[in-house]
Amino acid sequence: MQNYFSSVKLFFKRFLLVILIYQLCRILFLLFNTNSFTGLSIKTFLGGLHFDLSAIAYINILFAFLHFLPGNFKYKPGFQKGLKIGFFVVNLVFILTNFVDFEYYKFTGRRSSFGMITASGMENEIGGLILSFLTEFWYLPLIAFTLSILFWKAIPNFKNIQIEIEKNKFTIVKQLCLFVLLLGFVFILGRGGFQKKPLKVVDAVNYGSINQSALVLNTPFCILKTIGKKETLQSPKYFDDKTLNQIFNPIVEINPEYNPTNKNVVIIILESFGKENINIGQTPFLDSLITKSYYFKNGFANGKLSIDAVPSTLSSIPSMMNQSIITSSYSVNEVYGLPKIMKANGYNTSFFHGAFNGSQNFDQYCKVAGFDAYYGKNEYVGPEAFDGRWGIFDEEFMQYFCAKMNSFKQPFFSTLFTISSHNPYIIPEKYKIKFPKGSTKIHESIAYSDYALRQFFKSAKKQDWYNNTLFVFTSDHTSSEPTAAKFKTNVGKFNIPIFFYDPSKPSFKGVDEKNFQQIDIMPSILDYVGIKTKIISYGKSYKSDKDFVVYYLDNIYHLVKGDYYLAFDGTKSLGLYNFKKDELLKHNLLKSDKEKTQKLEQFLKAYIQSFNERMISNELVIK
């Protein structure tokens, strides 16, 4: 039995070592993202230990089996050497996934899932992006290499002992009983305890404030929970159908006061142009254009990733899952968004994205959405302008975009998604000293994209379609490293500029202070150009008196309505704030204003139920 207990002790010593490394990774994660987390407590780190134990136990269940299994074979030097190497390699691979989120978290606002780690939808760019990542964040591979060496050296070795042949049947029975008990113990650790359901990603919210879930979690746990899985929505039955439709009904009727104008529509989705990047000296052209436009002061993105912005903007479908709709099992759901509606009203429809064809599955989404044509890097014709990573530089691709629209029969509906202000923020060599560097890494590329827009409008003004065109501007999401504290909150990290510009109508300008989101763009365009229709939309027209915004991040639903912001985890409300008076969200009104909490929670529950039911049953189109 002495030999058997030595093997058991060896496993738990190794297990403990991995636990310590996970704690080190959490500290490093915090150091790299210090500005994202405030008000930390011991509870946050105890919660982190809970999730670490779960991930480590699941990852090492096979090694536990091999350490606990009765039999003298496991004491042989060859077996033990293989066991140590296997333990090292498997655990190191999972440990190093944490390193990805040391920097990537700044962009996504959440721990990486299996799909994000494997770069789903970015297969063409991944080679160049990995090279950029390793070059820009050179210190991460260095830290990882150092940790790998220390990990290998610290793994306890099996001490050669004289093998005792176990002949006593009672001893063998005891070993079998211990095997079952110990393996069961590791399994219980893996599922997170004796509770009814295994530990889930969403449970992280129980260990800290709303924005601390990523610190509680670890990346291996999130990968294990999403590997090989397509996210499946559940349909919470908060209300019966009649009550549901009374509280929130996504059927929207657009009844313009005038006949269709046949005005061209151009949507420009600006990469990472969060509100924190305008009116600070980096975007002189955009800042000037806003003063001539109808500007939504409280504009919001419906997601934190580029891949979320396209269905939100073009089909009025919010991002309400951990996985993007474009890559989810609901990606082939029938939608009746702007491409199909505009086409049905005589418009030529097209989508332009200067990145590699297939990037983020935009080309596939365009087919489902009903665009006539998709134009990517493969279709680009013009001067050599490949940035070496993502695709074609904004300036050249915008000129191609402008020229291509000259060939379209009017009216046309076209969407352009820019790329140059995406990490690694590459700008053409000829402009290296032209633009202000700003205070963060993205600012120079923001200034370059603003310049590219200026050049685009210089060319567009000379075209006969220009004065008959409505230009709609939105960002896909905010940038990764805002400097102002108000843009680091769960409200501020979704603030983006959204505005409409009609060069033929100078009077169509001003500042609208209603809460406005990407999914409001579709019904607003239809209202503006006079297209009468009935649609499923989770947003509202700019002419509506409704004033809500809904988004989702890290398993938390967020509602902005009027002056208030509510965070809800699907079961209970977590926080209520008057975000206009309390920009930094320091004063939780959950207990002091129960009536407001109940009212907002009721609306959000109805919104969630409606979205989930219609996504599950593929009812995003009025039959």
Secondary structure, DSSP 8 states (H G I E B T S, - for coil): -HHHHHHHHHHHHHHHHHHHHHHHHHHHHHHHTGGG--S--HHHHHHHHHHHHHHHHHHTHHHHHHHHS-SGGGGSHHHHHHHHHHHHHHHHHHHHHHHHHHHHHHHHSS---HHHHTTTT-TTTHHHHHHHHHHHTTHHHHHHHHHHHHHHHHS-------------HHHHHHHHHHHHHHHHHHHHHHHTSSSSS---GGGGGGGS-GGGHHHHS-HHHHHHHHTT---------SS-HHHHHHH---EEEE--SS-----EEEEEEETT--GGGSSSSS-HHHHHHHTTSEEEEEEE-S-SSHHHHHHHHHH-----SSS-GGGSTTTTS----HHHHHHHTT-EEEEEE-B-TTGGGHHHHHHHHT-SEEE-TTT--SS--B-SSSBB-HHHHHHHHHHHHTTS-SSEEEEEE--TTSTT----GGGTTTS---SSTTHHHHHHHHHHHHHHHHHHTTSTTGGGEEEEEEESS--S---SGGGSSTTGGGB--EEEE-TT-TTS-EEEEEEEEGGGHHHHHHHHTT--EEEE-SS--TTSS--EEEEEETTEEEEEETTEEEEE-SSSEEEEEETTT-TT-----TTT-HHHHHHHHHHHHHHHHHHHHHHHTT--S--
